[in-house]
Amino acid sequence: MTEQRSLFEEPEDQPQDVPELSSTAPLAHRMRPVSFDEVLGQNDIFGSGRPLRKAIESGHIPSLILWGPPGTGKTTLSRIIALSTHAVLEELSATGSGVAEVRKVIARADERLRLGVSTILFIDEIHRFNTAQQDVVLPHVESGRIHLIGATTENPSHSVNSALLSRLRVIALHPLTAEDLERCARRALEDRNRGLGTQEYTIHDDTLSLLCRGSGGDARIMLTALELAAAATPPASEIGMETVQDALSHPNLLLDKAGDQHYWLISAFIKSVRGSDATAALYWLARMLEGGEDPRFITRRLIILAAEDIGPEDPSALQLAVACHLAIQHIGMPEGNLPLSETTIALARAPKSNIAVTAYAQAREDAIATRELPVPVHLRNAVTALDRSLAFGHDYRYPHTDAAHGEGQEYLPLELRHRSYVDD
């Protein structure tokens, strides 16, 4: 569904300096930055004097992919770019728009071009556009009929086709820090036009810190919780700790089970266990579990790690990981965090060896390269009379009855008899 932004007057498409905001609009909407100077957390990209900002302010309209976590200002930045370049902004959501909506935007963009007015097409969640939809946009971005700004929380190299991606500049937005969110909250509390300044609330530093840490780096969540806490507090009073806790309801931990964060968190967890840092491993474990990760996904990765990174140095590690997986299936959560914590600590402390990986890789390489080599006759099992007539199994020395316990017997093809994948 296409949304024609009210940043611009219709039908002339003349931009306004600042969009008019209703006093009943949510605080998070009212406090959206309206200039680059109000944008938080992205100074190295959009700060004063930075090349991209200077280009935009000189009238150059870039085609971009804004890639970052929720609440980092992707939509806001697209609107600021449109305001700064006097372009018309058209917004589409990839979840509710298709090729027909894109073609309508392009038709309107053609009409504006004849009047010397540029169009920016903003596509939210562009990673959800399929290849056919992206192909419709491509030639019009290439020709300059439209300028494309896509927003995504996922790595665009995984979801945007290479032809379109090559014509866009990818801007990786930083997650907002607690300090960024504190500045945003104080601005909202002090602003008498768009914020809560006329109510003259106060807030203790510890309460403000809780509000910002509990928002998971998302400015929208923080401002929504602040507005709710303020609504429960009389004007000219202090917004209390318990009120903020109730407004947050539950800490918001950044975990997208289908996106990059899902893989980044499990990667940090596994690497911490592999590196024998039990403290870091427990931290990443808690981040995943409190964010709603499926504990069975974690235990499956621990089973792999036990074989891959510990192996024969401590064979009980694999047994423990499997037992943890079974325990999770039997008792579920939240009690399941106990066997998960125990297993994480034990595997982090265990001696490490990747011999299972390296030895098999060498054996696999030899197996592929020498697949034509026959199994030595003395290692073949003699099942039929024909097998025995061909001397299958002849000269095989059974270790349990052989005086030398089979020592010196060859078990590899003669061509590989000097190969060793493990230290015996």
Summary of the structure (lengths in Angstrom):
residues: 424
radius of gyration: 31.0
end to end distance: 67.0
largest distance: 102.1
contacts: 1247
relative contact order: 0.07
helix: 51%
strand: 9%
